[in-house]
Amino acid sequence: MAASRRLARKLPSLISKHQRLISPEIDVEQAAESPASSSSIPLDPSLPILPLAVSHLSPPSPLPALPSAHASTPAALLRILRRARHHPRLAALDLHLLLAAASDSLAFRPDHRLTSLLAARLAESRRLPSLRRLLELVLFCPCPCTDDSIFACPELLPTFRKAILAFAASGDIPAASDALASLRRAADSPLPAEFYNIILHALARLRRHEDTVRFYGEMTSTHRVHPDVYTFNILINSSCRAEGVDAAMRWFQEMRRWSCSPTGVSFNTLMRGFFREGRCKEGIKVAREMLQLGFGLSVASMEIMINGLCRGGEPLKAADVFIEFLVDGVVPEGFDCLDLVESLCRVRNVEKAVEVVELILERNWVSCLGVPAGVTVLECLMKEGKLDKACQMMGRMVAAEIVPDTISCNYIFEALCEAGRTVDANRLRLQAKEKGFQADGFTYSIIVQGFGRQGIRKEGEAVLDEMLDAGYVPNIATYNRLLDGLHMGRSMQLQQKCSRHRNAAN
């Protein structure tokens, strides 16, 4: 921003100095009246026309060219463009300045640093007409580094690659194809497959499968380009969506004919296609084939397989496959079993969900068990009234440093206290506290009231004092009310005990 402000302050004086240099006998008014003056910038009609005024001073129209002392070489113009990059008015005129410098002097030839910078900026801002004009300039005025060599500029391919990417990303396939054809004529050697893959991917993204296949035919037959694995991954994905997984399998065989080794993306695409069509057994077969070939399962592979089985109405099968792969030690680190646990709980098969969670804890593969998955199992156990199992499960989770959030813990503590198991709730609270659990005022209130209902005064007073030290007792009235609840609970428990003794004696 400091450079932009300095440029803004210097620009009016720069323009006036230039007027005196190029036309000392002509004043500014005469220059404004002659739009065909040799000092004017030849504007591209496709470029945005923005005023150059950066202060209360406005330059004459048409826009004056930059002084030759400041833009006589590509390096000098490159410095100007870098300084004007973030200027709100000058940023959109970068190609104007290059064309003006090129038209003022026939000896001015932009080098690859200048054209590469402009190609990146024009591609980033999606100024496609300006980008086409720049490519024409690059081909018409080759880089000076080619003067002493019979080869093309080494930066020619990266510059055109940026342009082809911009055209393809904007959906302008004809412009991308024209740029590719121009590059093919200007390059010294056959282009690598990555330039064709850009257009292939754009066609597949636009769901133009027939054009994708046709372009692949031109690429291999007409231009004799050897496809790579990325080419076939694009074709496999496009075929899965347009024709089905059987058509994609033919491209899989074509890949082997070209001696291209498949990657995990190739197998994942086929696996997703099988599960999308409901062919779960074949999808699992693809996963096992990946293991046999030594690829290993990625997080994406596991998600495709497990989520595909769950969405297909087979959560039990998904659980069995997950358990099998977990026992074999091929489940990738980072895979989250939340979708699997939720699917099992949705069909009221909590036992299988508990089996999955217990196996994860037993194998110490806690990266597959996040807090949401653990809380889901605990809530299902609480709803079915399996408090013993819920306490045991939460204790193992907390020991593995999978600590539920405060709201979930309060829900579990409240259910235990209402069932007369406040001691277990307080034990879990203390265990979770050692692992970083932060209790709130509601947590303490639940446990203190639970001890009060059960008549456990000593432990209740200890929790109440801890609540007071933590700053969750707002006033003395609240403290006295909770303390009275502990005493009242103790008195009621003694009365009930005496009543039971009298009834037994009678």
Secondary structure, DSSP 8 states (H G I E B T S, - for coil): -HHHHHHHHHHHHHHHHHHHHH-TTS-HHHHHH-TT-TTB----TTS-------SS----SS-B---HHHHSSHHHHHHHHHHTTT-TTTGGGHHHHHHHHHHH-TT----HHHHHHHHHHHHHTT-HHHHHHHHHHHHHS--GGGTT-SS--TTHHHHHHHHHHHHHHTT-HHHHHHHHHHHHHHSSS---HHHHHHHHHHHHHTT-HHHHHHHHHIIIIIS-----HHHHHHHHHHHHHHT-HHHHHHHHHHHHHTT----HHHHHHHHHHHHHTT-HHHHHHHHHHHHHTT----HHHHHHHHHHHHHTT-HHHHHHHHHHHHHHT-S-TT---HHHHHHHHHTT-HHHHHHHHHHHHHTT-GGG--HHHHHHHHHHHHHTT-HHHHHHHHHHHHHTT----HHHHHHHHHHHHHTT-HHHHHHHHHHHHHTT----HHHHHHHHHHHHHHT-HHHHHHHHHHHHHTT---SHHHHHHHHHHHHHHHHHHHHHHHHHHHHHH-
